[in-house]
Amino acid sequence: MGKGLFFLLGLAIGSFITVIYFKYSGNSHNNKPYFKLQANYKIEGVDGYLKKGTIIRMDEGMDEGFDRYILYLNIKGGKLQKIDSLNGVYPYWLSEVTSQ
């Protein structure tokens, strides 16, 4: 009986510590801030723009000197083409539009 009680107590304490760690960890998905674009941005390689006021979410800062952001899109209807040959993250490079 004593070993079973210690096992359950250890399991409960370990679970509690794990929950607290992920809830308050600086790397938690919930702690990543959102940003609003303050200018229009051209999407390099495609005929497209992200307009001023678009909300994006910080993903990760890179050692190479750029930051990666996430843009969430909800698409209702329309036609999409599935691409099976891409693996990993497929980034688009954006540059601020300085004149129009």
SVG drawing of the C-alpha trace seen along z (x, -y; Angstrom):
<svg xmlns="http://www.w3.org/2000/svg" viewBox="-18 -56 41 58">
<polyline fill="none" stroke="black" stroke-width="0.4" points="0.0,0.0 2.8,-2.4 4.6,-2.0 1.3,-2.6 0.6,-5.7 4.0,-7.1 3.7,-6.3 0.3,-8.1 1.7,-11.1 4.7,-11.3 2.5,-11.0 0.3,-13.8 3.2,-16.1 4.9,-15.4 1.7,-16.1 1.2,-19.3 4.8,-20.5 4.5,-19.6 1.3,-21.6 2.8,-24.6 5.9,-24.5 4.0,-24.5 1.5,-27.1 4.2,-29.6 7.1,-28.6 8.5,-31.4 8.4,-29.1 4.8,-28.4 2.6,-28.8 0.2,-30.9 2.9,-33.5 3.7,-34.4 2.6,-38.0 0.5,-39.2 1.6,-42.2 -0.2,-44.6 1.6,-45.5 2.2,-49.2 2.8,-49.3 1.9,-47.3 4.3,-44.4 5.0,-42.8 5.2,-39.0 8.3,-38.1 7.9,-35.4 4.1,-35.8 1.8,-38.5 0.5,-39.5 0.6,-41.9 -0.2,-41.9 -2.0,-45.2 -1.3,-47.5 -3.3,-46.4 -2.9,-42.7 -2.5,-40.8 0.4,-38.3 1.7,-36.2 5.4,-35.9 6.7,-32.4 10.4,-32.5 13.5,-34.8 16.2,-33.4 20.0,-33.7 20.4,-34.8 18.8,-38.2 15.2,-37.8 12.0,-36.9 9.4,-34.4 5.7,-35.1 2.5,-33.1 -0.5,-34.4 -3.7,-32.5 -6.1,-32.2 -9.7,-31.0 -10.8,-30.1 -14.4,-29.5 -15.1,-28.0 -12.8,-28.5 -10.5,-26.0 -7.1,-24.9 -4.4,-22.7 -2.8,-20.3 1.0,-20.1 2.5,-16.9 6.2,-17.5 6.9,-20.2 8.3,-19.2 8.7,-21.5 8.1,-25.3 7.8,-27.0 8.5,-30.7 7.6,-33.7 9.9,-36.7 8.2,-40.0 9.5,-43.5 7.9,-46.8 6.3,-48.7 7.8,-52.2 5.9,-53.8 2.7,-53.1"/>
</svg>
